[in-house]
Amino acid sequence: MRDGFAETLAYMKFPPEHWHRIRTNNGIERINREIRRRARVVGTFPDGNSALMLVTARLKYIVEHEWGKRRYLDMSKLEEMDELRGKAEG
């Protein structure tokens, strides 16, 4: 348990606003649910390439539409931390 302690708390090096989103994998789970839902509609696939095409098409759809455009993390917080860290070091 002591060996993994630092890894467990690694998310705390990020801004507190990001902690919850780093600890959870809700975004990935949502994408997986969407892909599973579409695969159930299709039923069976003739080969692995057709399944891969379905997954690729679904991911492309997500990226191009509304819920794929939302930002999961506010990167400006990380930029602020880098600037503060740079000023503190030099």
N, C-alpha and C positions, 0 to 999 in steps of 0.2 A: 504494500500500500504506500509506503514511503517513497518507493522508486517512481511511482506515477503521480505524485503529488504536484510537482511543477507542471506537468502536462495537463492535469485536471484544471488548474487555475490559469492556464495560458491565456484564456479569453479575457482575463482581467487587465491585460496590457493594452487593450483597446478601450475606446471611450465608453463610459457607462451606458450611453444610449444604444450601443451595439450589443451589449452583453446578452440580452434575451435572444436576439436573432442569431448570434453565433452559437449559443448553447443548444438551440433547437434546429431541427431540419424540416420545418414546416413547408418551406418552398419546394424542396425536393419531394416531399411526400405528396404535395398537391399535384406536381407534374406526374409522378408515378400513378396516382389515382386516375388522372385524366387519360394516360396511356392505357391503363388496364381497362377502363371503361370502354374505350374505343376498340380495344382488342376483343372484348367480350361481344361487342356488336358484330364484328366480322366473323367470329367463331373460330374457324381453323384456317391455317395458312398453308399454301402449297409448298413453300420452302422458307428458309431463313431470310432470304432477300426480301420477300414480300412483307415479312414482319418488320424488318429493318426499315423498309420504305414507309410503313405505317407510322413507326416511331418517329422517323425523320420528318414526315409530313406534319405530325402533331406538334413536334418541337418548333418547326418553322411557323406554324399557325400561332403558337404561343408567343413567339418573339415578335411577330408582325402585328398582333392585336393588343387590345387595351391592357390586359393583365400581364402581358409580357413587357410592357414599357415602364411599369412601376419599378422604382428603385428599392432594393431590399435593404441597402445600407446607405447612409448619407456619407459619401466619401469626403466631404468638406471637413468633417470632424477629424478624419485621419490626417488630412493635410495640415490642419491646425496643430495637431499633436507633433507632426514632423517638424513644423516650423519652430515650435517651442523647444523641442528636443535639440534642434540645430543651434538655437540661440544659447541653450544651456551648455552645450558642448564647446562652442567656439565663440 
